[in-house]
Amino acid sequence: MENDLPTHEVQSCRKLDFEDVDLQEINDNALPLCITDGNQGNQIFLPLAIPDDLVPKLDMEFDTEVAAKNFYQKYAKASGFGTRLSKGHKDKNSDLMLDRVFCCSREGKKPKDKRNMIVKCPRPETRCDCSARMKISCRKGGKYRVVQFVAEHNHELSTPSKTHLFRSHRHLTMAHEAEIDMARSCGITPK
């Protein structure tokens, strides 16, 4: 008995052509520069292809602390790392912030947890004592001025196309907030 089933021709997958890759795409996903210290073997990572107007410079002035924070956030997003607030000093007589340090989200070391150490799903350690930071001060004059800037990281940086995933770069727009409120009022649960 002969099999009368139709035979199907097997087609190969489409061949990818990597010669037509857009140069802008390569620049958007450019990896940071890695320098190895010859004496101790430490690696230092520096961001590449950052526009000059986004790079903080010493003695750069800002009107408010929020303006300085937003500027460092833009620099961090273009460079490929997340940020957080670090140390700050307030004036004793008023609530004016005299000094503030904006740092890499991987700065410092996590303190030892004094609670019960039996945890079902422990969170991974993310901090690696990175020294990248920008310190502002308004002790001299009324404006906030950059008094310290360290651009070197001791960990690999993300590509600019993936920096929106860092906690410090995630923000809800007004449209998203309205959609969430409408869904909640209709009884649709969040995903």
N, C-alpha and C positions, 0 to 999 in steps of 0.2 A: 504494500500500500504506500502510495507516494504522498508526501506532505504537500498539500496545495496551498499552504499559507504564503502570503506575499512576503518577499524578502525586502528588507529595508536597507538602504545604503547608509553606512555610518559616515557621518560628517565630522571633520575635525574642528576643533575650536578655532576661533578667529585669532590670527596672529597679531600680536601687539607690536606697534611700530613706535619705538622709543626715540627715533630720530626727529620726530616732529614735536618734541616736548617744548612747551612754552617756557621761555627764559624767566618770565615773571614768576611762574610757579616755582621754579628752582630757587629764586631769590626769596620768595615767601617762606619756603621751607628750609632755608639755609641753616646749617648747623653752626653752633657757636665755635669760636676759635679755642682750641685747647693747647695750653702751654704746660710743659712738664719742667718742674724745678729740678735742675741737675743734682743739687746737693742732697735733698731729702726725698726726691721722687714724687713730690706733691704735684697734683694737677690743678691748674688754674683755668677757669672757663671765662671767656670774655664774649659778650654779644657782638654780632657782626651786622653790618648793613643797617645801622640805626641812623635815622636822619639827625643832623647836627642840632636842630632845634629841639629835639626830644631828650638830648643827653644833659643831665644836670651838670652845672659848673659851679665852682666856688664863687661866692659873693653874688650869686643870682638872688634876686629879691622877689618876694611874694607878699601880697596884701594880707592874706589870711592863712591860717594853718590848713584850712580845707583846700585852698588853691594849691598849696604845696603838696598836699596829699594826692590831689587829682593829677598833678604834673608827674609825680613819681609813679602813680598807677599807670599812666600812659607809657612812660618809659619802660616799666616792668612788662607791660603787655607786649610792647614791640620787641623787647629783649628775650622774653620767654621764661619768666618766673613770676611767682605770686608774691604778694607783699603782706605785711601786717604792721600794726603799730607796736613800737617797743617802748623804751623809756621816755618819760616826759617830766618836766619840772614846772610847777605852777608858782605864781607869785603868792606869798602868804597873805597879802592885804586884799588882793582882788583875785578873780578867777582867770586871769590872763595866763596863758601857757607861755612860759619863757623859752623852753627848749623842748624839742620833740625829735625822736629818732624813728624814721621809717626804715624797715629792714626787710630782707628776704624772708619768706615764710619758713625757710629751713634754717634760720639763724638760731643759735643756742643749742642747748641740750634739754631733753625732756627731764623734769625732776623725777626722782624715784617715787613711785606710788606707794603710799603708806597703808593703803587699804588691803583687803583680802586679795591675795595674789592668784587665787583659783578663779580664772575667768574663762568662760566658754569660748568666746571669740575675741581674743585680744587684738587691739588695733596695731597695725605695723608702725614702727618708728620712722618718722619722716624727717626729723631734724638731724642735721649733720654739722652743726657749728659753722655755718656759712657766715662770712664776714661782710657781705655786701650790704650797704646802708647809705642813707642820706640823712644827715643831721641838720636841722634848722634851728635858728635862735633869733630872738628879737630883743636881746639884752642891750644891743647897741642900736639905738634908733627905734622907730615905731614899726618898721616892716620886718617880716621874717626873712632871714638871709641864710643861704646854704653855707655852713661852716665846715662840713665834712662830707665827702663823697667817696665811697669805695665801690668800684665797679666789678671787682674780681669775685667770682664764685668758686667754691670748692666742690661743686657737683655739676652734673650735666644739666643744661638748660633745655627747655622744651622748644619746639618750633613755634613760630608765631601763629601758625594756623591752629594750634592746639591750646594756646594760652587762655582761651575763653573758658576752659574747664577748671581753672584754678578758682578756689573759693573767693578770693579777693576780686576776681573779675566777673563773677556771676551777679547779674542784676536783673530785676523784673522791670519791664517797661509798664507804662500806664495801661497800654492795650492788654498786656498779659494779665495785669491785676483785674481789669474789668472782665475779662473772659473767665478768670478763676471765680470771681464773685457771682457771675451769671450761672456758671456751672453749679456752684454751691447752692444757690437759691433754687435751682431746678432739681436738686437732689442727685446730681451726678458726682460720684466720688472721685477724688484725685487719683491719678495713676502713680 
